[in-house]
Amino acid sequence: QVQLVESGGGLVQTGGSLRLPCAVSGRTLSNYGMGWFRQTPGKEREIVARITWSGGNTYYANSVKGRFTISRDNAKNTVYLQMNSLKPEDTAVYFCAARLLVTTTYNFWGQGTQVTVSS
């Protein structure tokens, strides 16, 4: 089992920055891939970025490429999403998620943190 706790959300102006930490607990974290997703009312949850726990390979959605950075600190068991040059369309609830590397399904989710970007 993996437990995930996000924090760091809030209200920020257009062009501002936020960093979202996701504290991860569980065993054998090197077997897991981590992802950040976001969801707005009436829309499906979409992936923002993902990273492998041990290998550091990353993926970004086109909408955030060049503005967001996903990283992990193995010593602190924490995954981060650094968000720069924020836009109003980035407003959403952001979720941290984990999946076993042998699967494509994210089975473990945090509770989410609200990010609001004002224009």
C-alpha positions as CSV (number, residue, x, y, z in Angstrom):
1,Q,0.0,0.0,0.0
2,V,1.0,3.6,-0.7
3,Q,-0.3,6.6,1.1
4,L,-0.1,10.1,-0.6
5,V,-0.6,13.5,1.0
6,E,-0.6,16.6,-1.2
7,S,-0.1,20.2,0.0
8,G,0.9,23.6,-1.3
9,G,-2.2,24.6,-3.2
10,G,-3.6,28.1,-2.9
11,L,-4.5,31.3,-4.7
12,V,-2.0,32.9,-7.0
13,Q,-2.0,35.6,-9.7
14,T,-1.4,34.9,-13.4
15,G,2.3,34.5,-14.0
16,G,3.0,33.4,-10.5
17,S,4.4,30.2,-9.2
18,L,3.5,27.4,-6.8
19,R,5.2,24.2,-5.7
20,L,3.1,21.2,-4.7
21,P,4.7,18.6,-2.5
22,C,3.3,15.1,-2.3
23,A,4.5,13.1,0.7
24,V,4.6,9.4,-0.1
25,S,4.7,6.5,2.4
26,G,4.9,2.8,1.7
27,R,7.3,0.1,0.9
28,T,9.5,-0.5,-2.1
29,L,8.8,2.9,-3.6
30,S,11.2,2.2,-6.4
31,N,8.6,-0.1,-7.9
32,Y,6.2,2.8,-8.4
33,G,5.7,5.5,-10.9
34,M,4.3,8.8,-9.7
35,G,2.0,11.2,-11.4
36,W,0.3,14.6,-11.0
37,F,-3.2,15.0,-12.3
38,R,-5.7,17.8,-12.3
39,Q,-9.5,18.1,-12.5
40,T,-12.0,20.9,-13.0
41,P,-15.8,20.6,-12.5
42,G,-17.5,18.9,-15.4
43,K,-14.2,17.7,-16.9
44,E,-12.3,14.4,-16.8
45,R,-9.2,14.1,-14.7
46,E,-6.2,14.7,-16.9
47,I,-2.5,13.8,-16.4
48,V,-0.2,16.8,-16.0
49,A,3.2,15.1,-15.5
50,R,4.6,11.8,-14.4
51,I,8.0,10.4,-13.2
52,T,9.5,7.1,-12.3
53,W,10.6,6.8,-8.7
54,S,14.0,5.4,-9.4
55,G,14.7,6.3,-13.0
56,G,13.6,9.9,-13.1
57,N,12.1,9.5,-16.6
58,T,9.5,12.3,-17.0
59,Y,6.5,13.1,-19.2
60,Y,4.5,16.3,-19.4
61,A,1.2,17.2,-21.0
62,N,1.6,19.7,-23.8
63,S,-0.4,22.3,-21.9
64,V,2.2,22.5,-19.2
65,K,5.4,21.7,-21.0
66,G,8.1,24.3,-20.3
67,R,6.2,25.7,-17.3
68,F,5.8,22.8,-14.9
69,T,8.5,20.5,-13.6
70,I,8.0,17.2,-11.8
71,S,10.8,15.9,-9.5
72,R,11.3,13.6,-6.6
73,D,13.4,13.6,-3.4
74,N,14.0,10.0,-2.6
75,A,15.5,10.8,0.8
76,K,12.3,12.7,1.8
77,N,9.9,10.3,0.0
78,T,8.4,13.4,-1.7
79,V,7.4,14.2,-5.2
80,Y,7.1,17.8,-6.3
81,L,5.3,19.7,-9.0
82,Q,6.8,23.1,-9.6
83,M,4.4,25.3,-11.5
84,N,5.7,28.5,-13.0
85,S,4.0,31.1,-15.3
86,L,0.6,30.0,-14.1
87,K,-2.4,30.8,-16.2
88,P,-6.1,30.9,-15.2
89,E,-6.7,27.7,-17.2
90,D,-4.4,25.9,-14.7
91,T,-7.0,26.4,-12.0
92,A,-8.0,22.9,-10.8
93,V,-7.8,20.4,-8.0
94,Y,-4.4,18.7,-8.3
95,F,-4.0,15.1,-7.3
96,C,-0.9,13.1,-6.7
97,A,-1.1,9.4,-7.7
98,A,1.0,6.3,-7.7
99,R,1.1,3.1,-9.9
100,L,3.1,0.0,-9.9
101,L,5.5,0.1,-12.8
102,V,4.2,-3.2,-14.2
103,T,0.8,-1.6,-14.7
104,T,-0.6,1.5,-16.5
105,T,-3.3,2.2,-13.9
106,Y,-2.8,4.6,-11.0
107,N,-4.3,2.8,-8.0
108,F,-3.3,5.1,-5.2
109,W,-4.5,8.7,-4.9
110,G,-4.1,11.6,-2.6
111,Q,-7.0,13.8,-1.4
112,G,-6.2,16.6,-3.8
113,T,-5.2,20.3,-3.3
114,Q,-6.9,23.3,-4.9
115,V,-4.9,25.6,-7.1
116,T,-6.6,28.8,-8.2
117,V,-5.0,31.2,-10.6
118,S,-6.6,34.7,-10.8
119,S,-6.5,36.8,-13.9
